[in-house]
């Protein structure tokens, strides 16, 4: 008598199934949508001057005080973001490999032709965003020589202003923000579908929300380096 295969349950079942991986992608994507929206809003405080922006930056390290120690909650957030992006990338790669094995080559080519531009580029855009995160950390968080040669520890405003005096750095940011826009649109719309929020009666509204995020967040980020380049912030 042939033994029946025991299917994994619980967390293991979630990570092994296609729908489980899609849920992981959706939930971790939601976390990062919230983060980039909050980060964009925080960046706009640069328009309120050096004192206000530096006070805001320091305030992030004092969140939760005096119950939590200096930068404790900030490090909890950082660790959470690292975990979620690792899970997001792992789920994306796993789903891509599973789909590639399951589909005949001719079907895969046909589907690629029918897909919209955002879905075709989302994988490559995701890679661009991941590499940009590393560049962004080296540029405005760590102050790596050769990436940011005028970095001053403890002065975020000065680092932002001097960092965007470099036209190549601004170009890198603009390209990354373009990739972010496409990724936000397709990712947000896919998230709604995966989590069961899509419905014929308000599909248009959800697609509009995805488009709004894909425009507002990148444009909000872009205003800071462009304002510095054109001399509105100095």
C-alpha positions in Angstrom: 0.0 0.0 0.0 1.4 3.4 -1.1 1.9 5.8 1.8 0.0 9.1 1.5 2.0 12.2 1.2 1.6 14.4 4.3 1.2 18.0 3.3 3.0 20.6 5.5 0.7 22.8 7.7 1.1 26.0 9.6 4.0 28.3 8.9 5.8 25.6 6.8 2.7 25.2 4.7 2.5 28.9 4.2 6.1 29.2 3.0 5.8 26.1 0.7 2.6 27.0 -1.1 2.2 29.4 -4.0 -0.6 31.4 -2.3 1.4 31.4 0.9 4.4 33.0 -0.9 2.0 35.5 -2.5 0.6 36.4 0.9 4.2 36.9 2.3 5.0 39.2 -0.7 1.8 41.2 -0.1 2.2 41.7 3.6 5.9 42.5 3.4 5.2 44.8 0.5 2.6 46.6 2.6 5.2 47.2 5.3 7.5 48.7 2.7 4.8 50.8 1.2 4.2 52.3 4.6 7.9 52.9 5.1 8.5 54.6 1.8 5.5 56.9 2.3 6.6 57.8 5.8 10.2 58.3 4.6 9.1 60.5 1.8 7.0 62.6 4.2 10.0 62.9 6.5 12.3 64.0 3.6 10.0 66.9 2.8 10.9 68.4 6.1 14.1 69.5 4.5 12.1 72.5 3.1 11.6 73.7 6.7 15.3 74.4 7.2 18.4 72.8 8.7 17.3 73.2 12.4 13.9 71.6 11.9 15.2 68.8 9.7 18.0 67.9 12.0 15.7 68.0 15.0 13.3 65.6 13.2 16.2 63.2 12.4 17.3 63.2 16.0 13.7 62.7 17.1 13.6 59.4 15.2 16.4 58.1 17.6 14.4 59.3 20.6 11.2 57.6 19.8 9.6 55.8 22.7 11.7 57.6 25.3 12.0 57.4 28.2 10.5 53.9 28.3 12.8 52.8 25.4 16.5 53.7 25.3 18.2 55.9 22.7 17.6 54.6 19.2 16.1 51.3 20.5 12.8 51.6 18.6 14.7 52.8 15.5 16.8 49.6 15.6 13.7 47.5 16.0 12.2 49.2 12.9 15.5 48.7 11.0 15.6 45.0 11.9 12.0 44.6 10.9 12.6 46.3 7.5 15.6 44.0 6.9 13.5 40.9 7.7 10.6 42.0 5.5 12.8 42.8 2.5 14.6 39.5 2.8 11.2 37.7 2.9 9.9 39.8 0.0 12.9 39.0 -2.2 12.8 35.3 -1.2 9.1 35.0 -2.0 9.5 36.8 -5.3 12.4 34.6 -6.5 10.7 31.4 -5.3 7.5 32.3 -7.2 9.4 33.2 -10.3 11.3 29.9 -10.3 8.1 27.9 -9.6 6.3 29.6 -12.5 9.2 29.2 -14.9 9.3 25.4 -14.2 5.5 25.0 -14.5 4.9 26.9 -17.8 5.9 25.8 -21.3 8.2 28.2 -23.0 5.7 29.1 -25.7 3.1 30.0 -23.1 5.6 32.1 -21.1 6.5 34.1 -24.3 2.8 34.6 -25.1 2.0 35.8 -21.6 5.0 38.3 -21.6 3.6 39.9 -24.8 0.2 40.3 -23.2 1.5 41.7 -19.8 1.5 45.4 -19.1 4.8 47.3 -18.9 4.8 47.5 -15.1 4.5 43.7 -14.7 7.2 43.0 -17.3 9.7 45.3 -15.6 8.7 44.6 -11.9 11.4 42.0 -11.4 14.1 44.2 -12.9 12.7 47.2 -11.1 12.9 45.3 -7.9 16.6 44.6 -8.5 17.2 48.2 -9.3 15.5 49.3 -6.0 17.4 46.7 -4.0 20.7 48.0 -5.3 19.6 51.6 -4.9 18.8 50.9 -1.2 22.5 49.9 -0.7 23.6 53.0 -2.6 21.3 55.2 -0.5 22.7 53.8 2.7 26.3 54.4 1.6 25.4 57.9 0.3 23.3 59.5 3.1 23.5 57.1 6.1 27.0 55.7 6.3 28.8 58.4 4.3 31.1 56.1 2.4 34.1 57.9 0.9 33.8 57.9 -2.9 30.0 57.9 -2.6 29.7 61.0 -0.4 33.0 62.8 0.1 31.5 65.7 2.2 29.7 63.6 4.8 29.4 65.1 8.3 28.3 62.8 11.1 25.5 64.4 13.1 24.4 66.9 10.4 21.7 65.2 8.2 20.7 68.4 6.6 24.2 69.3 5.4 24.7 65.8 4.2 21.5 65.9 2.1 22.4 69.3 0.6 26.0 68.4 -0.2 25.1 64.9 -1.3 22.8 66.2 -4.0 25.3 68.7 -5.3 26.5 65.7 -7.3 24.6 65.4 -10.6 25.5 61.7 -11.1 23.9 61.0 -7.6 20.8 62.9 -8.6 20.6 60.9 -11.9 20.9 57.7 -9.9 18.0 58.8 -7.6 15.8 59.8 -10.6 16.3 56.4 -12.2 15.6 54.6 -9.0 12.5 56.6 -8.4 11.2 55.7 -11.8 11.7 52.1 -11.0 10.0 52.6 -7.6 7.0 54.2 -9.4 6.4 51.1 -11.6 7.0 48.8 -8.7 4.6 50.6 -6.4 1.8 50.6 -9.0 2.1 46.9 -9.9 2.9 45.8 -6.4 0.1 47.7 -4.7 -2.4 46.4 -7.3 -1.2 42.8 -6.9 -1.3 43.2 -3.1 -5.0 44.1 -3.2 -5.7 41.1 -5.3 -3.7 38.7 -3.1 -5.3 39.9 0.1 -8.8 39.7 -1.4 -9.6 43.4 -1.5 -10.4 43.5 -5.2 -14.0 43.7 -6.2 -15.7 44.8 -9.4 -17.6 47.6 -7.6 -14.4 49.3 -6.4 -11.6 47.9 -8.6 -11.3 51.2 -10.3 -10.8 53.0 -7.0 -8.1 50.5 -5.9 -6.3 50.9 -9.2 -6.5 54.6 -8.8 -5.0 54.3 -5.3 -2.2 52.2 -6.7 -1.6 54.8 -9.4 -1.7 57.7 -6.8 0.9 56.0 -4.7 3.1 55.3 -7.7 3.0 59.0 -8.6 2.9 60.8 -5.2 5.7 58.9 -3.5 8.4 59.1 -6.2 7.5 62.7 -7.0 7.7 63.6 -3.3 11.1 62.0 -3.1 12.3 63.7 -6.3 11.4 67.2 -5.1 14.3 67.2 -2.6 17.3 66.5 -4.9 15.7 68.7 -7.7 15.2 71.6 -5.3 18.8 71.4 -4.2 20.1 71.2 -7.8 18.1 74.2 -8.8 19.1 76.2 -5.7 15.7 76.3 -3.8 17.3 74.5 -0.9 20.9 75.2 0.2 
